[in-house]
Every structure is written in C-alpha cells, then in structure tokens.
Amino acid sequence: PPSPGPHRLGQSIFIQDHYCRMTGDSSKISFLQDVVAFVDVWSSNKTENYSKSFVENLVDMGATVLKYFNKQVTHVVFKDGHESVWKKAQKTGVKLVSVLWVERCLMTQTHVDESLFSAINDSTHLPEKKRTVSTVHGMIHNVHLQS
C-alpha cells in the first residue's frame, strides 16, 4: 500500500487536521520557520475568502499555518476578517499583520519586521447598528443603537 505521506513536491497536506504545510525542497531556506500563523483574509464585502494564497505563500517561506486559532499562534494575517479573530489576536498579544507583510517577506526572502506592516481593522472605524428588543407594558419595540 502507498505510504500516507505526500507523493509529489509542492502538494498540500493536512497534519492532524490542524496544520497545513507544504512539502518541497528541503534545501530551501525557511526564513519564517519560527512563525506559526493563522490567516483571516477576505474580500472587502466579506463574501470571498482569500486566505488560501497567503497560506501557500507562508508555507513556502517555512511558516506553519494553523487551521484554527489556538495558543500556538504567533502571527495573525488579517484583512477584512472576522471581528472575533481581531479581538482574540489583540487580547492574546500575537503579531497582527497585514497581507503586505506576507508579500514583503516573499519579495525580500527575509523575515520582515512585523511592526512595519500592522493590520488594520476597517470595521472598527464604522459604526455598527445593533438591534435590541425591549418590552414596555407588554409591547415589543425595536430600538436601534449606534455604538
């Protein structure tokens, strides 16, 4: 029977359903080998997930990319992602970087200073409308609040 390992160079594999790595030339320099990343990159209207290409780039540079955000994560690559990911990254103190950081690392083939490419959460600049329901004398009223 064939071995459970990858059968060709450059093939994506999942390890324990948590890690996504890329097999390849072992002589390649892995300048992001100390990076454990979680990627949350979406289109501006949040309908298209663009994370895959950034995951592939990170893995090609030697990073480990996790499918889930856990305590091992050192970096979050973020663009128009989920508010919960943004808040968790800020709370845990991981390096929160933009997609430009990945591109610059790829372009220079070095581990670029993350502080030069901090992620921005555009949704924090927009007021969110929240809908709450309250009852007054048994009647339901919709109340819209600006946060």
N, C-alpha and C positions, 0 to 999 in steps of 0.2 A: 504493500500500500504506500501511496505517496506520503512524504513527511508533512506534518501540519504547518511547517514554516512556509515562507514566501517562495515562489517558484521563479520569479524573474526580478531583475533590478528595477527599482522605481515603483514597485507595487505597494499600494496602501494596505495596511493590515491593522486590525484591532487587537489589542492585548488586554485580556481580562475585561473587555467591554468598557474600559475607562481610558485607555491610552490610544492615541493614534500616532503611529510612527511611520517613517518612510525608510525602506531598505535601500541601500545604494552602495556606492563605492566607499569602503571603509577607510580608504586613504584620504578621503575628502576632509578638509578642516572643518571641525564642528565648533565654530566660534560662539554659538548660542547654547552650548551643551549644559550650562547651568540654569537655563531658562525653562520653567515649567509654566506653560501658558494656557489660558482659556480665551477663546476668541468669540466675540459677540459683535459681528459686523453685519449691518442690514442696510437696505435702501432707505432713503430719507422718508418714504411713506410707510416704512416698516412692513412691506409685503414680500420683499425678496431677501433671502438670507445669502449674503456674500462672503460668509466666513470661510468656505472651503478653500479658495485660492490662497488666503492668508495662512490657513493651517498648513497647506502644502509648502508654502514658502518657508515658514518657520521650521518645519521638519527638515527641509532640505538644508537649513543652516545649523542643524544639530539640536534644536529645541525639542522638548517633549510637550505635546499638546494634549490636554485632557478634555474628555468629552463632557465632564461635569466639573463645576467649580467647587473645589474642596480645599482642605488645609495645605495641600502640597503646592498649590498655585502660587507662583511668584510674580506673574505678569498677566494682566488682562488687556487684550487688544480690543478696543471699543470704538464703534462708530454707529450712532443711531440705534443702539442696542436696548436691551430691557432695563427699565429703571431699577429692578431688583438686583441685577448684576452690578450696575453702577454703585448702588448703595452698599452692597456687600464688599465690593472692591475697596471703597473708601473706608468702610468700617474695619476691614482686616488689614489695611495698610499695604496692600500689594501695589506694584507699579502699574499704573493705569495709563496705557499708551495708545496713541492713535495709529491708524493704518500707515501713516507716514513713517513711523519708526520702523515698521517691518520693511517698507520699501527702501529706506536709507540703509538699514543693515544689509539688505540684499545687494544694493548698489555698491556699497563700500566693502562688502565682505568682512565687516567687523561688527563687534557688539557696540553699537552706538549708545551714547549717554541718553537714558530714557527721559531725563528732565527736559531735554530739548524738544521732545515730542509728546507732551502730556495730552491725554484725551480730553475732549470737550463734550459735555452732555447738553446738547441743544434743548432738550425737553425741560431742563431746569430753568431756562430763561422764558419759557412760555407759561402763561397762567393756565392752570388746569381747572376745568369746570368739574365740580363734584356734585353729584345728585344725592341728596339725602331726603328721606321721607320722614315726616313728623305727623303726629296726630294732635289735633286740637279739638276738644269737645267731640271726639269720636269721628271727626272728618279727616281725610288724608289730604295733605298739602305737599306739593313738590317745592323744595327750596333749593335754589341754585346758589352756590357759594363760589367766590373767586378765591383761590389760595395764593 
